[in-house]
Amino acid sequence: MSATFLGMPATPPRSPYGTGNLRGDRKFPAAAHDELRNEQLRGNLGRATRTIRAKRLTVTGELPDWEQLRDAGSAIKTDTMNRLPELLEELERNVTARGGTVHWARDGVEANEIVARLIKETGSEEVIKVKSMATQEIGLNEHLESLGITAHETDLAELIVQLAHDKPSHILVPAIHRNRDEIRQIFLKEIPGVDPSLDNVPAHLAAAARVYLREKFMTTEVAVSGANFGIAETGTLSVVESEGNGRMCLTLPDTLITVMGIEKVLPRYQDLEVFLQLLPRSSTGERMNPYTSMWTGVTPGDGPQTFHLVLLDNGRTAALADRIGREALNCIRCSACLNVCPVYERTGGHAYGSAYPGPIGAVLTPQLAGMDAAKGDPNSSLPYASSLCGACFDACPVKIDIPSLLVELRHQHTEQSGTTAEKLAMKAAAGVMSRPKAYTAAQKASGLGRVLAGRDGKLSHLPPPFSGWSDSRDTPAPPKQTFRAWLASAEGAATMRAAADEHTRGEQPAHDQQQEEDK
């Protein structure tokens, strides 16, 4: 009887290289170096993140069961990831049963094609959009523009970014890097018919945006949204926002197209009780969202009469297959980790080169798009864009252990990178440290480094391959005498004898010590 070999399971695909917004043009250190020179950016970020942090601490401190809520959120998301295929099928059945149509997209390219086809079928050349990280991830706006379809962002911050021909720099507040004077100039230049006497008062800026957007809300027949949550049990989708623009997009158009990452599904409607407490407190420092919109399929005569749900993979199955890295899929996009990260606060979101900046972006982006897809892949630097201080872990409402994930990704990158100068240096160091004579010789040779030290006794510039270390930190010059040499000297021997005598006296009973002192 012959055996049939079916082969090994294939590794799930990641987001295709060169598509969407999951990879920058430069590695993080180079991009961050330029951003650090932007004093206006650093000032804007510092003020905004300090304000959000303070508000978050206040509203989370009000809840005696905040840690229990975090535990519950983490448990629900972990259970969801463990049962993701069956929950997605249940979601599809319930959306379809209530008049919606479900589409499955393996990657961003497929998702863009699906959305564009659905829009073209309506005959519309314009769409209004409620803020969506998923559509930013796949570059939907750019794809639609190439086909002659204009997408109008309706979230105020997203509108600012779009009008400025800029890119978002924060998960929750995409225009966090802009101040009110910059926004005024953008509106004066880009919004047709805006009052030329417009000042920089926030209420006046918001009013100008409202007048511009109201006409779009009332005349555009197609809307594209994201989804914060999708409930498998009922087929319900949910968007939470703070301006009311989402409510307009979700109720006024004839056709609604929702693009949702497959990790956004939740098992039960009751699970919203947990996340609608965790999300607003962690994101905006509010006790509840001003606008929480939920819809289930199609209701004749009420709201959109055609509803499409596009379920997006785009590397999420690849992340799910990683036993350790899959924890990143628990993210609910609250941005709490960005607001406490000392690295993000100083460099901003653009340095990460991805739609997902900050600590969560540093772990999620490499898993969705890969970090060694090409030589010199910019994503390979993202796991190192952290001090591993752990503030992100403490702030995360679903307790994602971001520092551990970063360390794991660093390990994976090291394993995949082949022979490098760092590996050769570590191998040489291991060889020296395993041989006493070689180690002693190396210690003596290191003393020559004192010649390169400055007056402050530090080495500011080391030769390659150690220059990467000294580019970002100073190194103390080697001491005049090594520890082993000092220990073998008369001074070292005397010091060690004195320490031993002191230790012996400390072990004597108090009565004996007193007798010694009396003598």
C-alpha angles and dihedrals in degrees: 000000000000122000123227117219110211094187132237122300111269121242109256111255122254127218107299113263114256097020131108125350105301099106133050129213095246138036118264098254093055094045093044091050090061094043091053089064091060103093093179090056093049092049093050093048094045094053095044098047093045090053094049092046092053093049092047094052090051097051096040090050089058092067117079090196098047093120091047089052090052090050091050093049092049092048094049093050093046091050089048093054090048091055100030100130095052093043092052091051090049090050091051092051093050096044090050093046089056096052103271129122122228124209125189118216119192092197144353093276091059092043092053091049092049094049093045092050092050091050093048090052089061092053092234123138094193136056133186118220135205112210111285128175090194094059090046088051093055096039095241096162092055091048093050091047090055088057095048096258117131118215115201116204110216102186105098095231092044089049090053091051092047095048090048091052085235136132128248115261101188135042095229104022105034093181095047089123092062126080127208094264091055091047091052091054091048092052093047091052102039111029112082114234097006116159107266089215092061111141131201098261106131094227091053093048090050091049091053090052090047093055091049094048098042091070090051092050093052098046108033115093100194129059131188120203142172124222131232091196139007117198114217093195095061108013089244122154124202137198123186120198142147108226108054093242089111091055089053092050093047098049111029107053123079093227127042122190117188122195110199131177109235091239091066093077120112124196102229140024087233090064089074088073089071100041097044086061097043100044104055094042092049097042111036100007091246128136092229140000115267089221124028111173124190128178134177117202118299129328114198111244094004123090126327113359094204121050128183126183117199112197108207125207104169095157098329093113088052089054090047090055091059106092092209104024095052089082088078089070088069089075115123094193096245095142094221090132092056093052094056099037114109091202095052092045091060102037104032127215102292092070089068092061092214139098084244110060131176129036096324090048090052089061102029099047096055090049095049098042103018127241102233100044091123138007110287092010107190090219090066089074096054098083087058094053091097142077090214089232091148097229090124092056091050092050100043110110092211095041100244107180094226096170091056091047090051091052090049092051090049088054092049092049092050091051092049098043097075120206113000136167089254092054092048091049092051091047091051091048091051090052092051095046093050092058116063095204093048090047092052091049091049091051091053092047092050089065087075086071089077087075089065095049122107127230089276090062094247135118109231097176126037124187120252133313087029094049091093088065097047093045090075105026143026120246122215112242116250113270121255089247129031120231092248092052091048091049091054093049126091091251092053093047092050092048092050092049091051091050091050092050091050091050091050092052090050091058095052119101114262091248092055091047090053091051091051090051092048090056 
